[in-house]
């Protein structure tokens, strides 16, 4: 079960992140009208944000079947949706070949990615946490979370290798398509793993007790609106931080700070190692001291990091940028490790897939989708310090939401 949850989220996040990297390095040049580079980058970021708008729809769609039919079948369907959308991106014509149809098709595929990931994350977390023994739910719940840094390392590693071994002309002509097309192989492996798993014990017990509800989405909105709202806002800083550390930092580093693509991608990979290392640390802490306490500690560190944002990233030193990435990604792991478990515990089994997925992906809309765009605008107009203040403000908002979250899981009822 843990392998199935880890492999699936790794593949899904690999697909998601290769788009994020290409949105900085490739798409502004190939899929939008030639002209001002900053405008093209902002347009590319707009298509990047579409996935976060689509993710709650994926949560509602796949969450319905995950709570009604089961976790296994729904996870297989979500993986296929994400995989097909990603492979098709690798086959799309560019703006020079198809004109305005190119960015429209790119946006459509990005919507498909968002729908697939919207259904993937919640099911993978439940696959782990609903099989966890007593006292180890956060530890089990961190395995699908590890898919995020592993997927990022794989996607960044692929682009790093391509930019190292290929000339810019070849990379822009056809090399960028390789990661998207190669996703087909990873999806095939993921499907093989997922088709071999069984249903979770908690879902089987819910079926035996006839606890399933006809419309899980309606039940979440009607019976658990506070859990949905507080869970959403409690993850806003998590999303803002991650996409500032990845998409915005890569864009700013290669355009404003003078780093080559290869150099900055390598620095990001080193930083993501800190992300991967702090996820299990936070999970251990969460099992011992509580999920909410672990998230509160991580959020306070994110707020503090906001004030170090500009001095480190804008230091003009490679060591300063590396410290920026290590600290930022380290804080990301501390908040990301327990976030899946805390959301799963906020909803009863009968609507858990829908509720946890909706809260997670609604937080993506509020936090991740506008973050690169807002940060780029702030950085251009007011300097890097304003980007750090933006992060700190989102951290304060998240901290207030976490203080309203109950310490214990809610009573099991639909």
FENDAHU-V88896 format. One record per residue. N is the residue number from 1. RES is the residue in one letter. OMEGA is omega as a letter, one per 20 degrees, with the letter a starting at -180 (* if undefined). D_FIRST is the distance of its C-alpha to the first C-alpha in Angstrom with 2 decimals. Layout:
n: <N/N>
res: <RES/RES>
omega: <OMEGA/OMEGA>
d_first: <D_FIRST/D_FIRST>
This chain:
n: <1/2/3/4/5/6/7/8/9/10/11/12/13/14/15/16/17/18/19/20/21/22/23/24/25/26/27/28/29/30/31/32/33/34/35/36/37/38/39/40/41/42/43/44/45/46/47/48/49/50/51/52/53/54/55/56/57/58/59/60/61/62/63/64/65/66/67/68/69/70/71/72/73/74/75/76/77/78/79/80/81/82/83/84/85/86/87/88/89/90/91/92/93/94/95/96/97/98/99/100/101/102/103/104/105/106/107/108/109/110/111/112/113/114/115/116/117/118/119/120/121/122/123/124/125/126/127/128/129/130/131/132/133/134/135/136/137/138/139/140/141/142/143/144/145/146/147/148/149/150/151/152/153/154/155/156/157/158/159/160/161/162/163/164/165/166/167/168/169/170/171/172/173/174/175/176/177/178/179/180/181/182/183/184/185/186/187/188/189/190/191/192/193/194/195/196/197/198/199/200/201/202/203/204/205/206/207/208/209/210/211/212/213/214/215/216/217/218/219/220/221/222/223/224/225/226/227/228/229/230/231/232/233/234/235/236/237/238/239/240/241/242/243/244/245/246/247/248/249/250/251/252/253/254/255/256/257/258/259/260/261/262/263/264/265/266/267/268/269/270/271/272/273/274/275/276/277/278/279/280/281/282/283/284/285/286/287/288/289/290/291/292/293/294/295/296/297/298/299/300/301/302/303/304/305/306/307/308/309/310/311/312/313/314/315/316/317/318/319/320/321/322/323/324/325/326/327/328/329/330/331/332/333/334/335/336/337/338/339/340/341/342/343/344/345/346/347/348/349/350/351/352/353/354/355/356/357/358/359/360/361/362/363/364/365/366/367/368/369/370/371/372/373/374/375/376/377/378/379/380/381/382/383/384/385/386/387/388/389/390/391/392/393/394/395/396/397/398/399/400/401/402/403/404/405/406/407/408/409/410/411/412/413/414>
res: <X/X/X/X/X/X/X/X/X/X/X/X/X/X/X/X/X/X/X/X/X/X/X/X/X/X/X/X/X/X/X/X/X/X/X/X/X/X/X/X/X/X/X/X/X/X/X/X/X/X/X/X/X/X/X/X/X/X/X/X/X/X/X/X/X/X/X/X/X/X/X/X/X/X/X/X/X/X/X/X/X/X/X/X/X/X/X/X/X/X/X/X/X/X/X/X/X/X/X/X/X/X/X/X/X/X/X/X/X/X/X/X/X/X/X/X/X/X/X/X/X/X/X/X/X/X/X/X/X/X/X/X/X/X/X/X/X/X/X/X/X/X/X/X/X/X/X/X/X/X/X/X/X/X/X/X/X/X/X/X/X/X/X/X/X/X/X/X/X/X/X/X/X/X/X/X/X/X/X/X/X/X/X/X/X/X/X/X/X/X/X/X/X/X/X/X/X/X/X/X/X/X/X/X/X/X/X/X/X/X/X/X/X/X/X/X/X/X/X/X/X/X/X/X/X/X/X/X/X/X/X/X/X/X/X/X/X/X/X/X/X/X/X/X/X/X/X/X/X/X/X/X/X/X/X/X/X/X/X/X/X/X/X/X/X/X/X/X/X/X/X/X/X/X/X/X/X/X/X/X/X/X/X/X/X/X/X/X/X/X/X/X/X/X/X/X/X/X/X/X/X/X/X/X/X/X/X/X/X/X/X/X/X/X/X/X/X/X/X/X/X/X/X/X/X/X/X/X/X/X/X/X/X/X/X/X/X/X/X/X/X/X/X/X/X/X/X/X/X/X/X/X/X/X/X/X/X/X/X/X/X/X/X/X/X/X/X/X/X/X/X/X/X/X/X/X/X/X/X/X/X/X/X/X/X/X/X/X/X/X/X/X/X/X/X/X/X/X/X/X/X/X/X/X/X/X/X/X/X/X/X/X/X/X>
omega: <a/r/a/r/a/a/a/a/r/r/a/a/r/r/a/a/r/r/a/r/r/r/r/a/a/a/r/a/a/a/a/a/r/a/a/a/r/r/r/r/r/r/r/r/r/r/r/a/a/a/a/r/a/a/r/r/r/r/a/a/a/r/r/a/r/r/a/a/a/a/a/a/a/r/r/r/r/r/r/r/r/a/a/r/a/a/a/r/r/a/a/r/r/r/r/a/a/r/a/r/a/r/r/r/r/r/r/r/r/r/r/r/a/r/a/a/r/r/a/a/a/r/r/r/r/r/r/a/a/r/a/r/a/r/a/a/r/r/r/a/a/a/r/r/r/r/a/r/r/r/r/r/r/a/r/r/r/r/r/r/a/a/r/a/a/r/a/a/a/r/a/a/a/a/a/a/a/a/a/r/r/r/r/r/a/r/r/r/r/r/r/r/a/r/a/a/r/r/r/a/a/r/r/r/r/r/a/r/r/a/a/r/a/a/a/a/r/r/r/a/a/a/a/a/a/r/r/a/a/r/r/a/a/a/a/a/r/a/r/a/a/a/r/a/a/a/a/a/r/r/a/a/a/a/a/a/r/r/r/r/a/a/a/r/r/r/r/r/r/r/a/r/r/r/a/a/a/r/r/r/a/r/r/r/a/r/a/a/r/a/a/r/r/a/r/r/a/a/r/r/r/r/r/r/r/a/r/a/a/a/a/a/a/a/a/a/r/r/r/r/r/r/r/a/a/a/a/r/r/r/r/r/a/r/a/a/a/a/r/a/a/r/a/a/a/a/r/a/a/a/a/r/a/a/a/a/r/a/a/a/r/r/r/r/a/a/a/a/r/a/a/a/a/a/r/r/r/a/r/a/a/r/a/a/a/r/r/r/r/r/a/r/r/r/r/r/r/a/r/r/a/r/r/a/r/a/a/r/r/r/a/r/a/*>
d_first: <0.00/3.80/5.42/5.07/6.23/8.59/9.94/10.65/12.44/14.16/15.62/16.62/18.27/19.89/21.46/22.52/24.05/25.96/27.75/28.48/29.95/31.89/33.18/35.04/36.01/36.56/36.69/39.71/41.77/40.67/39.80/42.44/46.25/47.84/49.53/48.62/45.48/44.52/44.77/42.62/39.95/40.02/39.75/36.74/35.15/35.93/33.82/31.05/31.27/30.99/27.21/27.02/29.37/27.24/23.91/24.89/25.82/22.38/21.03/23.48/22.91/19.15/18.95/21.34/19.32/15.99/17.90/19.91/18.01/14.31/11.39/10.30/13.91/14.75/12.24/13.65/17.11/16.73/15.73/18.75/21.02/20.43/20.71/23.90/25.53/25.01/26.40/29.35/30.29/30.87/33.38/35.35/39.08/40.44/43.09/45.80/44.78/44.06/45.51/44.12/41.70/39.64/38.52/38.08/35.71/33.85/33.55/32.29/29.49/28.62/28.42/25.96/23.76/24.00/23.12/19.97/18.76/19.91/17.41/14.49/14.31/14.26/11.52/9.15/10.41/10.10/6.49/6.38/9.80/9.87/7.66/9.88/12.84/16.33/17.66/14.56/13.39/14.86/13.39/9.73/11.14/12.71/9.92/10.24/13.89/14.20/13.89/17.37/19.31/17.72/18.51/21.90/22.66/21.99/24.06/26.79/26.90/27.50/30.29/31.71/32.00/33.56/36.06/36.96/37.59/39.01/42.17/41.95/43.63/41.16/38.16/39.49/40.62/37.44/35.30/33.40/32.06/30.12/26.95/26.76/27.30/24.94/22.09/22.27/20.94/17.92/17.17/17.52/14.94/12.44/13.37/13.01/9.35/8.69/11.17/9.42/6.56/8.15/9.40/8.77/11.50/13.52/14.01/14.99/17.41/18.80/19.57/21.18/23.26/24.26/23.43/22.51/25.20/26.99/26.92/24.16/25.88/29.17/27.72/26.27/29.64/31.67/29.99/28.12/30.31/30.63/26.90/26.58/29.57/28.89/25.23/26.51/29.31/27.27/25.35/28.43/29.26/25.77/26.22/29.88/29.30/26.69/28.81/31.92/30.44/29.32/31.38/34.47/34.72/34.45/37.08/39.37/39.08/39.97/42.64/44.29/43.69/44.48/41.34/40.49/37.18/36.21/37.19/35.47/32.18/32.24/32.93/30.05/27.62/28.97/28.52/24.88/24.22/25.31/22.86/19.92/21.49/22.18/18.76/17.54/21.10/21.07/17.78/19.47/22.59/21.01/19.58/23.07/25.38/23.68/21.91/25.23/27.14/24.81/25.21/28.96/29.46/27.69/29.80/33.00/32.26/31.74/35.12/36.76/35.35/36.97/40.35/39.59/38.42/41.82/43.25/40.37/39.62/43.33/44.47/45.47/43.86/40.91/39.99/40.25/37.90/35.40/35.68/35.20/31.94/30.65/31.52/30.31/26.91/26.63/27.37/24.85/22.02/23.36/23.25/20.05/17.79/18.24/19.17/15.90/15.68/19.40/19.32/16.59/18.74/21.82/21.06/20.57/17.73/20.04/20.56/17.80/16.33/19.96/21.30/18.88/18.92/22.69/23.39/21.40/23.04/26.41/26.40/25.96/29.13/31.08/29.93/28.72/30.64/34.11/33.49/34.54/37.46/38.69/38.37/40.28/42.99/43.29/43.40/46.03/48.24/47.88/46.27/43.00/43.71/43.28/39.72/38.94/40.62/38.53/35.32/36.83/37.84/34.34/33.16/35.78/34.68/31.06/32.35/34.41/31.49/29.33/32.27/32.07/28.40/28.20/26.88/25.06/22.73/24.88/25.73/23.40/25.42/25.25>
